[in-house]
Amino acid sequence: MNGLNTLAWAFDPWTYLLVGFVALLLFGKRLPEVGRSLGRGIAEFKRGLRDVQDEMLREDQERDDAKPKLRSPESGGAEASEKRLPNEESAEGRRRDQEGEAG
């Protein structure tokens, strides 16, 4: 709560008038020129941020495009359903061996 009281002066209209008056005294006739250059600087900064974001998105898309696509089981047809994973084959083989030894 104390921090809000400290910053309360920043939103006072008299503070804005005081800052404007000091700026007018310091910059005088050059105030429109200073404001213009400040606006250009902000616009350039925003443009640079946008370029960086676009580049990052483009790199992410290129990385996603380079990844191999997995096929769904439906697109593989009957061949995909008949194929077994290596672990399944070895587990079934061990089961047969154990049954053969026991019988």
N, C-alpha and C positions, 0 to 999 in steps of 0.2 A: 504494500500500500504506500509505503514511503517513496518508492521509486516513481509512482504515478504523480505524487505531489511535486517531485523534482522536475518531471517532464511537463508539468501542467503549463509552465510559462511558454513552452514552444508552440502551443496552440492558441495563444492569446493574440487577438488582432493587433494590439499595440506593438507586439514583438515583430510582426511582419512589417508594420509601418516603419519601425526603427531600422530594421535590416535594409528595407528599401531606401530609406533616407541615407544610410551610411554608404550603400552601393552607389547612389546618385552622387554623393560627395566624392567618393574615390574614383569612379570611372567617368562621371560627367557626360560629355558628348559621346564617349565611346561605349556607353551602356548598351545601346542597340547592337553594336558590333560584338560586344562581349556575349550578349544573349544569343546572337546568331551563331557564333562559334561554339558556344556551349551546346546549343541544339544540334549542330552538325556533329559534335563529338558524341553526344548521346545516340544519335542516329547511326553513326559509324559503329559504335559499340554494339548496338542491337543487331546490326547487319552481320557483324563478326560472330556474335553468338548464334545467329540463325545459320550461318555457314558451317560452324562447328557442329551444330546439331544435325544438319543435313548430311555432313560427311560421316558422322557416327551412324546415322540411320542407314546410309548407303553401304557402309562396311558391314553392318549387321545383316543386311539383306544379301550381300555377296557371300557372307559366311554361311547363311542359311541355304543359299542356292548351291553352294559347294558340297553340302552334306548329302550323303546318299539317301535317297528316299526309300522308306520301307513300304513294302507292298502289304495290302491287307490280305488275310487268309482267303477271302472270297475271290480275289483276283488271281490267286494261284491255281484254282481249279482243284481237280482230284489229286493232282500230283502233290500239292501242298499238304493235303490232309493225310496222305500216305507216308510222307516223310516224318521221321522221328528225330528228336534231338539226340545228340550223342549220349547224354546222361540216361535217357530213357532206354536206349539200346543196351548200354552196359548194365543197367539195373535188371533188365529182362534177361540178359545173358547170365548174370550171376544167379538169378532165381532158377533158371533152367539147370545150371551146374549144381546148385544145392539140392534140387529135386532129384537129379540123377545120382548124386552121392548118397542121398538118404534112401532111395528106392532100390 
